[in-house]
Amino acid sequence: MCIRNETCTFMVAKSEWFSPMCDVHIGEARGLLSSLGWVHELELGPVNFELDSKRVVDRFLSPNMIQYYENSNVEFVRKHANEVVDKLASLSTNF
């Protein structure tokens, strides 16, 4: 997870481990849920979330989910556009 300010300047990052191993889209969904909790703890808002998992973004934007997170925006971005988070994720597998 990577937080940037309104000018897209990197502010802070966090990583977590999930066990047991799971499918990628489930890991992405759990990551989004964890991110929602983290920004709530930090009392941030409104927040834009960028994910490179179209499947998770589409599910989140369904009427059943989005009604609970009116102060958040979730959008799909291609993996190469999300370079900072992608590098953090690949580094975290080395520990």
C-alpha positions as CSV (number, residue, x, y, z in Angstrom):
1,M,0.0,0.0,0.0
2,C,1.3,3.4,-0.9
3,I,-0.2,6.8,0.1
4,R,0.5,9.9,-2.1
5,N,-0.8,13.4,-1.5
6,E,-2.9,15.5,-3.8
7,T,0.1,16.2,-6.1
8,C,0.9,12.5,-6.3
9,T,4.0,12.9,-4.1
10,F,4.9,9.7,-2.2
11,M,4.1,10.0,1.5
12,V,4.1,6.6,3.2
13,A,3.9,2.9,2.4
14,K,3.0,-0.2,4.3
15,S,3.1,-3.9,3.5
16,E,1.3,-6.9,5.0
17,W,1.5,-10.7,4.7
18,F,-1.5,-12.8,4.2
19,S,-1.5,-16.5,5.1
20,P,-2.3,-19.0,3.7
21,M,-1.3,-18.2,0.1
22,C,-4.4,-17.4,-2.0
23,D,-5.4,-16.5,-5.6
24,V,-4.2,-13.1,-6.8
25,H,-7.6,-11.5,-7.0
26,I,-8.4,-12.6,-3.4
27,G,-5.1,-11.1,-2.3
28,E,-5.9,-7.9,-4.1
29,A,-9.3,-7.7,-2.5
30,R,-7.9,-8.4,1.0
31,G,-5.3,-5.7,0.2
32,L,-8.0,-3.2,-0.6
33,L,-9.9,-4.0,2.5
34,S,-6.8,-3.6,4.6
35,S,-6.1,-0.3,2.8
36,L,-9.6,1.0,3.6
37,G,-9.0,0.2,7.3
38,W,-5.6,1.8,7.3
39,V,-6.8,5.1,5.8
40,H,-9.7,5.1,8.3
41,E,-7.2,4.7,11.2
42,L,-5.1,7.6,9.8
43,E,-8.4,9.6,9.5
44,L,-7.7,10.4,5.9
45,G,-10.4,11.3,3.4
46,P,-11.6,11.6,0.7
47,V,-9.2,8.9,-0.7
48,N,-8.6,7.7,-4.2
49,F,-7.5,4.0,-4.5
50,E,-5.8,2.7,-7.6
51,L,-5.7,-1.0,-8.2
52,D,-4.2,-3.0,-11.1
53,S,-6.9,-5.7,-10.6
54,K,-9.8,-4.9,-12.8
55,R,-11.8,-7.8,-11.4
56,V,-11.5,-6.4,-7.8
57,V,-12.3,-2.8,-8.9
58,D,-15.4,-3.9,-10.8
59,R,-16.7,-5.8,-7.8
60,F,-16.0,-2.9,-5.5
61,L,-17.9,-0.5,-7.8
62,S,-21.0,-2.7,-7.7
63,P,-24.0,-1.1,-6.0
64,N,-23.8,-3.6,-3.1
65,M,-20.3,-2.4,-2.1
66,I,-19.9,1.2,-3.0
67,Q,-22.7,2.3,-0.8
68,Y,-20.6,1.6,2.2
69,Y,-17.6,3.6,1.1
70,E,-19.1,6.9,-0.2
71,N,-16.0,8.8,0.8
72,S,-13.7,6.7,-1.4
73,N,-13.0,6.3,-5.1
74,V,-11.6,3.1,-6.5
75,E,-10.2,3.0,-10.0
76,F,-8.4,0.6,-12.3
77,V,-4.8,1.5,-13.4
78,R,-2.5,-0.7,-15.5
79,K,0.3,-2.3,-13.6
80,H,3.0,-0.1,-15.3
81,A,1.2,3.0,-14.1
82,N,1.3,1.8,-10.6
83,E,5.1,1.4,-10.5
84,V,5.9,2.4,-6.9
85,V,3.4,-0.1,-5.4
86,D,4.5,-2.8,-7.8
87,K,8.1,-2.4,-6.8
88,L,7.2,-2.5,-3.1
89,A,5.2,-5.7,-3.6
90,S,8.0,-7.4,-5.5
91,L,10.5,-6.4,-2.7
92,S,8.3,-7.7,0.0
93,T,8.5,-11.2,-1.3
94,N,12.2,-11.2,-0.5
95,F,11.7,-11.1,3.2
